[in-house]
């Protein structure tokens, strides 16, 4: 199930609740993939992800761009296991 450019709009409780619903809806062995701008742990690189994080903070009530470690914790809190990170290919 793809979650494309979606999780960054919500506060922590809403994101976890949504991911729990996604997890419950999957068949055994099913997967849910998020496509997001992911800043490094320093929150200021790479520049595009850092700028996107600033835009989310300025333009949404509770949105943000999340590091991989933050996304991984969200997925684990919702019941997912084995959360890998994959870089998107750009044309």
Buried (B, 14 or more C-beta within 10 A) or exposed (E): EEBEEEBBBBEBEEBBEBBBEBBEEEEEEEEBEBEBBBBEEEBEEEEEBBBBBBBBEEEEEEBBBBBBEBBBBBBBEBEBEEBEEEEEEEE
